[in-house]
Amino acid sequence: MIKCKELNKEFTTEKELFTALKENEALIFAQKKMECKSIDKGNAIVLNQAELCKNFEADTEKAFKTDDNHYYIVVNSANYLDSHKDVHVSGNWDKTVNDQQGKVYLLWGHEFGITDNILAFPNDIEMFTANIKWSALGKSYAGSTYSLIYKIKKDAVQNKKVKEWLDNGQPLQASVRMIYIKLLSAFNTDDKDFAEQKAVYDKYYPLIANKDEFEEIKYFWVVKEAQNKAESSLLPYGSNSATGRIETKEDLEIEAVEDTSNEIPEPSIDTQTEQKNKVIIF
């Protein structure tokens, strides 16, 4: 029997599983967007700000420069299969960086109601994206990951305890509040009834950095476009553990984001589901 968490059912064959997933795709996406959760996943991220700044002081070919007056918080990273079977992919934050610039907060624990939970206001936060080596995020995966990053003025963080944790490199992760804009279904099957889902699978499965952590990946959901809504938060754990402050190592490399839109053709537009206006927290 094959257990499907999204539908809370068991199926005898993969054909039955994929048929049910395809028929219930809109419902699954809607349910995913209504969930607000953060899952304990383990690995936390630590940053040594001084070393990071030193590493990039003289390098003019990198995507951004660091300085001693700011914190750099990775709030989401791509090509990581998380606990919801979701994989964010390169470029999915490009539009939100333009549209939501100057509109997002940094909080503690996704709670606006407590004053001390507001760590930084929108005018003290710059959002941008960059490709960052996995090693910078405390991961042993090869290559780099497209990431959404908050650059935050240090003197803007008014919560003394959190500022102390950040300055001392305490283990923290980041969790992004987001709206799904465009999602794709990816199925691992040669059945022609699911040819478009298989094309998505074949395109994105090789990019999943943590695939070896799973015995088998029969299906997953590709987040092609997302919007950072209202805030991101620091917290002990998030559903994507490849977040938080950048861990600096000698081999750390931050690369300019490249346009990969022409690498592999997308499935036809009718296979893409646009979903809006509901929030999910990662």
QUIBELFEN-V392753 format. One record per residue. N is the residue number from 1. PHI is phi in degrees with one decimal (none if undefined). BURIAL is 1 if it has 9 or more other ideal C-beta (glycine too) atoms within 8 Angstrom, else 0. D_FIRST is the distance of its C-alpha to the first C-alpha in Angstrom with 2 decimals. Layout:
n=N phi=PHI burial=BURIAL d_first=D_FIRST
n=N phi=PHI burial=BURIAL d_first=D_FIRST
This chain:
n=1 phi=none burial=0 d_first=0.00
n=2 phi=-110.7 burial=1 d_first=3.80
n=3 phi=-85.2 burial=0 d_first=6.45
n=4 phi=-117.2 burial=1 d_first=9.71
n=5 phi=-65.9 burial=0 d_first=12.74
n=6 phi=-61.0 burial=1 d_first=15.19
n=7 phi=-101.4 burial=1 d_first=13.99
n=8 phi=54.1 burial=0 d_first=12.64
n=9 phi=-139.7 burial=0 d_first=9.69
n=10 phi=-114.6 burial=0 d_first=5.95
n=11 phi=-125.1 burial=1 d_first=5.49
n=12 phi=-77.6 burial=0 d_first=4.86
n=13 phi=-128.7 burial=0 d_first=7.30
n=14 phi=-64.4 burial=1 d_first=9.34
n=15 phi=-57.0 burial=0 d_first=12.10
n=16 phi=-63.9 burial=1 d_first=10.75
n=17 phi=-60.0 burial=1 d_first=10.05
n=18 phi=-68.2 burial=1 d_first=13.52
n=19 phi=-62.9 burial=1 d_first=15.20
n=20 phi=-66.1 burial=1 d_first=14.43
n=21 phi=-63.7 burial=1 d_first=15.54
n=22 phi=-65.7 burial=1 d_first=18.60
n=23 phi=-66.9 burial=0 d_first=19.53
n=24 phi=-107.7 burial=1 d_first=19.36
n=25 phi=-55.8 burial=1 d_first=20.91
n=26 phi=-62.2 burial=0 d_first=24.17
n=27 phi=-65.0 burial=0 d_first=22.69
n=28 phi=-61.7 burial=1 d_first=20.56
n=29 phi=-63.1 burial=1 d_first=23.74
n=30 phi=-63.4 burial=1 d_first=25.84
n=31 phi=-63.4 burial=1 d_first=23.68
n=32 phi=-61.6 burial=1 d_first=23.72
n=33 phi=-77.1 burial=1 d_first=27.50
n=34 phi=-85.3 burial=0 d_first=28.04
n=35 phi=-78.7 burial=0 d_first=26.51
n=36 phi=-122.3 burial=0 d_first=29.17
n=37 phi=-150.8 burial=0 d_first=27.85
n=38 phi=-138.1 burial=1 d_first=28.49
n=39 phi=-103.0 burial=1 d_first=25.99
n=40 phi=-66.6 burial=0 d_first=27.29
n=41 phi=-119.8 burial=1 d_first=26.48
n=42 phi=107.7 burial=0 d_first=29.30
n=43 phi=-30.8 burial=0 d_first=31.77
n=44 phi=-100.5 burial=1 d_first=34.81
n=45 phi=-114.3 burial=1 d_first=37.48
n=46 phi=-121.9 burial=1 d_first=41.13
n=47 phi=-124.2 burial=1 d_first=44.06
n=48 phi=-102.3 burial=1 d_first=47.49
n=49 phi=-60.8 burial=1 d_first=49.37
n=50 phi=-62.0 burial=0 d_first=52.57
n=51 phi=-67.7 burial=0 d_first=51.03
n=52 phi=-60.6 burial=1 d_first=49.08
n=53 phi=-62.7 burial=1 d_first=52.29
n=54 phi=-64.4 burial=0 d_first=54.16
n=55 phi=-63.2 burial=1 d_first=51.67
n=56 phi=-112.0 burial=1 d_first=52.12
n=57 phi=-57.5 burial=0 d_first=55.72
n=58 phi=-110.4 burial=0 d_first=57.15
n=59 phi=-98.6 burial=0 d_first=54.28
n=60 phi=-91.1 burial=0 d_first=54.99
n=61 phi=-97.5 burial=0 d_first=52.09
n=62 phi=-84.5 burial=1 d_first=49.31
n=63 phi=-72.7 burial=1 d_first=47.65
n=64 phi=-155.2 burial=1 d_first=49.29
n=65 phi=-105.2 burial=0 d_first=51.83
n=66 phi=-103.0 burial=1 d_first=51.36
n=67 phi=-150.4 burial=0 d_first=54.14
n=68 phi=-75.0 burial=0 d_first=54.94
n=69 phi=-96.3 burial=0 d_first=55.16
n=70 phi=-133.7 burial=1 d_first=51.51
n=71 phi=-97.3 burial=1 d_first=48.03
n=72 phi=-123.1 burial=1 d_first=45.25
n=73 phi=-110.8 burial=1 d_first=41.86
n=74 phi=-83.1 burial=1 d_first=38.73
n=75 phi=-96.3 burial=1 d_first=36.73
n=76 phi=-162.8 burial=1 d_first=33.92
n=77 phi=-130.1 burial=1 d_first=32.96
n=78 phi=-89.4 burial=1 d_first=31.16
n=79 phi=59.9 burial=1 d_first=28.53
n=80 phi=-126.8 burial=1 d_first=26.68
n=81 phi=-77.5 burial=1 d_first=22.98
n=82 phi=-94.7 burial=1 d_first=23.11
n=83 phi=-71.3 burial=0 d_first=20.92
n=84 phi=-100.9 burial=1 d_first=20.37
n=85 phi=63.3 burial=1 d_first=19.12
n=86 phi=-103.0 burial=1 d_first=22.66
n=87 phi=-128.2 burial=1 d_first=25.05
n=88 phi=-74.8 burial=1 d_first=28.72
n=89 phi=-123.6 burial=1 d_first=30.62
n=90 phi=-55.0 burial=1 d_first=34.27
n=91 phi=94.5 burial=1 d_first=36.60
n=92 phi=-71.9 burial=1 d_first=34.54
n=93 phi=-105.4 burial=1 d_first=37.25
n=94 phi=-58.6 burial=0 d_first=40.31
n=95 phi=-70.5 burial=1 d_first=41.06
n=96 phi=-66.8 burial=1 d_first=40.62
n=97 phi=-60.0 burial=1 d_first=43.07
n=98 phi=-75.7 burial=0 d_first=45.68
n=99 phi=-76.8 burial=0 d_first=44.86
n=100 phi=-106.8 burial=1 d_first=44.29
n=101 phi=-58.4 burial=0 d_first=46.86
n=102 phi=77.9 burial=0 d_first=49.02
n=103 phi=-125.2 burial=0 d_first=46.76
n=104 phi=-113.1 burial=1 d_first=44.26
n=105 phi=-103.7 burial=1 d_first=44.72
n=106 phi=-109.7 burial=1 d_first=43.49
n=107 phi=-118.2 burial=1 d_first=42.45
n=108 phi=-107.5 burial=1 d_first=41.26
n=109 phi=70.8 burial=0 d_first=37.92
n=110 phi=63.6 burial=1 d_first=37.84
n=111 phi=-112.1 burial=0 d_first=40.46
n=112 phi=-80.4 burial=0 d_first=43.48
n=113 phi=-68.1 burial=0 d_first=44.96
n=114 phi=-103.8 burial=0 d_first=46.33
n=115 phi=-56.0 burial=0 d_first=49.22
n=116 phi=-66.6 burial=0 d_first=48.62
n=117 phi=-78.7 burial=1 d_first=45.11
n=118 phi=-81.6 burial=1 d_first=46.70
n=119 phi=-89.0 burial=1 d_first=47.10
n=120 phi=-154.4 burial=1 d_first=48.47
n=121 phi=-93.0 burial=0 d_first=49.62
n=122 phi=-53.9 burial=0 d_first=48.96
n=123 phi=-71.6 burial=0 d_first=52.41
n=124 phi=-106.0 burial=0 d_first=51.72
n=125 phi=-122.7 burial=1 d_first=48.45
n=126 phi=-112.6 burial=0 d_first=48.13
n=127 phi=-95.0 burial=1 d_first=44.74
n=128 phi=-157.8 burial=1 d_first=44.14
n=129 phi=-118.5 burial=1 d_first=41.55
n=130 phi=-159.6 burial=1 d_first=41.77
n=131 phi=-86.4 burial=1 d_first=39.81
n=132 phi=-121.5 burial=1 d_first=39.73
n=133 phi=-61.1 burial=1 d_first=38.78
n=134 phi=-56.3 burial=1 d_first=35.64
n=135 phi=-60.8 burial=1 d_first=37.87
n=136 phi=-70.2 burial=1 d_first=39.82
n=137 phi=-103.9 burial=1 d_first=36.80
n=138 phi=76.7 burial=1 d_first=36.23
n=139 phi=-112.1 burial=1 d_first=33.46
n=140 phi=-97.7 burial=0 d_first=33.53
n=141 phi=-68.3 burial=0 d_first=31.95
n=142 phi=-77.1 burial=0 d_first=34.23
n=143 phi=81.5 burial=0 d_first=36.15
n=144 phi=-125.1 burial=1 d_first=36.63
n=145 phi=-134.1 burial=1 d_first=34.90
n=146 phi=-66.0 burial=1 d_first=36.24
n=147 phi=-135.0 burial=1 d_first=36.95
n=148 phi=-95.4 burial=1 d_first=38.41
n=149 phi=-126.4 burial=1 d_first=41.28
n=150 phi=-101.9 burial=1 d_first=43.65
n=151 phi=-101.9 burial=1 d_first=47.17
n=152 phi=-125.1 burial=1 d_first=48.78
n=153 phi=-62.7 burial=1 d_first=52.38
n=154 phi=-60.2 burial=1 d_first=52.61
n=155 phi=-74.8 burial=0 d_first=55.40
n=156 phi=-85.5 burial=1 d_first=53.38
n=157 phi=-80.9 burial=1 d_first=50.94
n=158 phi=-88.5 burial=0 d_first=52.75
n=159 phi=-74.8 burial=1 d_first=50.39
n=160 phi=-64.1 burial=0 d_first=52.14
n=161 phi=-66.9 burial=0 d_first=49.32
n=162 phi=-65.9 burial=1 d_first=46.77
n=163 phi=-60.9 burial=1 d_first=49.47
n=164 phi=-63.9 burial=0 d_first=50.14
n=165 phi=-62.1 burial=1 d_first=46.49
n=166 phi=-64.0 burial=1 d_first=46.49
n=167 phi=-67.2 burial=0 d_first=49.80
n=168 phi=-91.6 burial=0 d_first=48.71
n=169 phi=71.1 burial=0 d_first=45.44
n=170 phi=-65.5 burial=0 d_first=43.25
n=171 phi=-70.5 burial=0 d_first=39.47
n=172 phi=-138.3 burial=1 d_first=38.26
n=173 phi=-119.5 burial=1 d_first=35.62
n=174 phi=-120.1 burial=1 d_first=35.92
n=175 phi=-135.5 burial=1 d_first=33.86
n=176 phi=-101.4 burial=1 d_first=34.59
n=177 phi=-86.5 burial=1 d_first=34.72
n=178 phi=-144.4 burial=1 d_first=33.71
n=179 phi=-114.8 burial=1 d_first=33.18
n=180 phi=-73.0 burial=1 d_first=30.81
n=181 phi=-107.3 burial=1 d_first=32.88
n=182 phi=-140.2 burial=1 d_first=30.77
n=183 phi=-126.7 burial=1 d_first=27.05
n=184 phi=-128.4 burial=1 d_first=25.10
n=185 phi=-95.6 burial=1 d_first=21.44
n=186 phi=-126.2 burial=1 d_first=20.26
n=187 phi=-119.4 burial=1 d_first=17.32
n=188 phi=-96.6 burial=1 d_first=16.81
n=189 phi=-155.4 burial=1 d_first=16.73
n=190 phi=-97.0 burial=0 d_first=19.50
n=191 phi=-65.7 burial=1 d_first=18.91
n=192 phi=-64.4 burial=0 d_first=22.37
n=193 phi=-66.2 burial=0 d_first=21.20
n=194 phi=-124.3 burial=1 d_first=20.38
n=195 phi=-61.0 burial=0 d_first=23.38
n=196 phi=-70.8 burial=1 d_first=24.84
n=197 phi=-67.1 burial=1 d_first=21.80
n=198 phi=-67.4 burial=1 d_first=21.57
n=199 phi=-62.4 burial=1 d_first=25.29
n=200 phi=-64.5 burial=1 d_first=24.83
n=201 phi=-59.6 burial=1 d_first=22.15
n=202 phi=-64.7 burial=0 d_first=24.49
n=203 phi=-74.8 burial=1 d_first=27.38
n=204 phi=-101.2 burial=1 d_first=26.11
n=205 phi=-57.3 burial=1 d_first=23.50
n=206 phi=-61.2 burial=0 d_first=26.40
n=207 phi=-85.3 burial=1 d_first=28.20
n=208 phi=-68.4 burial=1 d_first=25.68
n=209 phi=-73.5 burial=1 d_first=27.64
n=210 phi=-105.9 burial=1 d_first=25.05
n=211 phi=-61.2 burial=1 d_first=22.20
n=212 phi=-69.4 burial=0 d_first=22.56
n=213 phi=-80.8 burial=0 d_first=21.48
n=214 phi=-118.5 burial=0 d_first=17.84
n=215 phi=-64.6 burial=0 d_first=15.62
n=216 phi=-157.0 burial=0 d_first=14.32
n=217 phi=-121.3 burial=1 d_first=15.29
n=218 phi=-76.4 burial=0 d_first=13.35
n=219 phi=-158.5 burial=1 d_first=15.60
n=220 phi=-159.1 burial=1 d_first=18.47
n=221 phi=-119.1 burial=1 d_first=21.47
n=222 phi=-95.1 burial=1 d_first=24.97
n=223 phi=-93.8 burial=1 d_first=27.87
n=224 phi=-78.3 burial=1 d_first=30.71
n=225 phi=-147.6 burial=1 d_first=33.24
n=226 phi=-139.8 burial=1 d_first=33.57
n=227 phi=-118.0 burial=1 d_first=36.53
n=228 phi=-74.8 burial=1 d_first=37.59
n=229 phi=-106.8 burial=1 d_first=38.57
n=230 phi=75.9 burial=0 d_first=41.32
n=231 phi=-165.5 burial=1 d_first=40.47
n=232 phi=-129.8 burial=1 d_first=38.57
n=233 phi=-132.8 burial=1 d_first=38.57
n=234 phi=-91.8 burial=1 d_first=38.92
n=235 phi=-167.9 burial=1 d_first=36.80
n=236 phi=-63.5 burial=0 d_first=35.50
n=237 phi=-143.6 burial=1 d_first=31.98
n=238 phi=-130.5 burial=1 d_first=30.24
n=239 phi=-70.3 burial=1 d_first=26.73
n=240 phi=-110.0 burial=1 d_first=28.15
n=241 phi=-74.6 burial=1 d_first=30.01
n=242 phi=-88.0 burial=1 d_first=31.92
n=243 phi=-142.3 burial=1 d_first=34.53
n=244 phi=111.3 burial=1 d_first=37.77
n=245 phi=-80.4 burial=1 d_first=41.14
n=246 phi=-72.4 burial=1 d_first=41.49
n=247 phi=-83.8 burial=1 d_first=41.76
n=248 phi=-92.0 burial=1 d_first=44.72
n=249 phi=-132.7 burial=0 d_first=44.89
n=250 phi=-61.3 burial=0 d_first=47.41
n=251 phi=-95.5 burial=0 d_first=45.11
n=252 phi=-61.6 burial=1 d_first=44.10
n=253 phi=-142.0 burial=0 d_first=44.42
n=254 phi=-113.6 burial=1 d_first=44.20
n=255 phi=-110.2 burial=1 d_first=44.14
n=256 phi=-66.4 burial=0 d_first=45.17
n=257 phi=-71.9 burial=1 d_first=42.35
n=258 phi=-101.7 burial=0 d_first=42.32
n=259 phi=-77.7 burial=0 d_first=41.61
n=260 phi=-110.3 burial=0 d_first=38.52
n=261 phi=-65.6 burial=0 d_first=38.28
n=262 phi=-102.1 burial=0 d_first=39.32
n=263 phi=-67.4 burial=0 d_first=37.06
n=264 phi=-136.6 burial=0 d_first=34.25
n=265 phi=-60.6 burial=0 d_first=34.42
n=266 phi=-78.6 burial=0 d_first=32.23
n=267 phi=-60.6 burial=1 d_first=30.10
n=268 phi=-59.0 burial=0 d_first=32.11
n=269 phi=-61.1 burial=0 d_first=32.98
n=270 phi=-74.0 burial=0 d_first=31.11
n=271 phi=-94.4 burial=1 d_first=27.80
n=272 phi=-100.3 burial=1 d_first=28.86
n=273 phi=-107.9 burial=1 d_first=28.49
n=274 phi=-90.6 burial=0 d_first=31.42
n=275 phi=-128.8 burial=1 d_first=30.81
n=276 phi=-137.6 burial=0 d_first=33.74
n=277 phi=73.6 burial=0 d_first=35.35
n=278 phi=-128.7 burial=1 d_first=32.66
n=279 phi=-106.1 burial=1 d_first=32.54
n=280 phi=-130.3 burial=1 d_first=29.87
n=281 phi=-108.2 burial=1 d_first=30.86
n=282 phi=-114.1 burial=1 d_first=29.54
